[in-house]
Amino acid sequence: MIDIYAGKTAAKIITEQGFKPDLFNAFLGASGGPKWFTLFGLDKYIFGEFFKNRSSQLNLIGSSAGAFRSACFSQNDPVAAIERLAKSYSQTRYSSNKPTPNEITTKARALLEDVFGDNGVTEIINNPVFKAHFIVAKSNGLIASEHKLIQLLGLSKSYLFNRVNRKLLGGQYERFIFGAPNSNLSITDSYNFKTQNIALTQTNLKDALLASGSIPLVMQGIKNIAGAPAGMYRDGGIVDYHFDFKINNPGLILYPHFNSDPKAGWFDKSLKRKVAAENYDNVVMITPSKKFIASLPYGKIPDRNDFTDLDADTRIKYWRTVFSETEKLADDFDKKLNSENVELKIIE
């Protein structure tokens, strides 16, 4: 049901010491919209069982949908929170199959209220163990505009620059990491994106999280987030879609992901460019198997196209089925953890 990939160092450590929770110091959550629904069962198992009794700090790093998941995992009851997110997100209905950015953004703000309840923001900020980090892309130049045509021109420029060299995107985007107070997270980026760390507070947490998921052209950007420089902030997946940077903190990195071919940034989705193997040397990536994906309705994992390709009732039923099926991934992970040897595929 699942495949487990590991960098060379991670594989050596797990082979010698076993697949133990205390080996991990970080958790990654990728962008991808509803694609994360495929990980729902794993998410509940990992934070409801695997990390249940953890007492040492674990950095949760996410962009877009991964940031929303991180916000759930750092609440006092992570399983209940991720269930609220799954329910609210999957049951979202729009006035048409082509909603405006304003409508989508308004619905997303309502979703945040469902996920956080009365105390969620405070719980995230004060969590002594699970330290949430939301990656956001500060967008400069044309991409800062809310005018659709101008924004589209900016995105086209980004696409062309990225085809030449990912480093060229640094003129348009800056990486902002909104993280829990007293976080010890440290990263090194070979692409040299300007990176700033901003502490999460009562006044900026919701805006930072919403910005991390604010897809260009689809949603409105978030302006002037409290505690950060003035400007326009958009989806963190633009810069860090599936991640291609080195986490400097010691320990392994757990990365449940919906496929085994991570891409660095949003503009790399259609390219053959690979992430740097050295940045995945201490990563353990858990993915649904191709056989499992083929067994799902429509033979695929959910994605944003389902909003337009399916009517709301059909989409919601499909996604509910996916949630149920992902319990099999959790069962398989549990089985593997309790076996003598966990089979690992090496990331190269």
Secondary structure, 3 states (H helix, E strand, C coil): CEEEEECHHHHHHHHHHCCCHHHEEEEEECCCHHHHHHHHHHHHHHHHHHCCCCCCCEEEEEECHHHHHHHHHCCCCHHHHHHHHHHHHHCCCCCCCCCCHHHHHHHHHHHHHHHHCCCHHHHHHHCCCEEEEEEEEEECHHHHCCCHHHHHHHHHHHHHHHHHCHHHHHHCEEEEEEECCCCCCCEECCCCCCEEEEECCCCCHHHHHHHHCCCCCCCCCEECCCCCCCCEEEEHHHCCCCCCCEECCCCEEEEECCCCCCCCCHHHCCCCCCCCHHHHCCEEEEEECHHHHHHCHHHCCCCCCHHHHCCHHHHHHHHHHHHHHCHHHHHHHHHHHCCCCCCCEECC
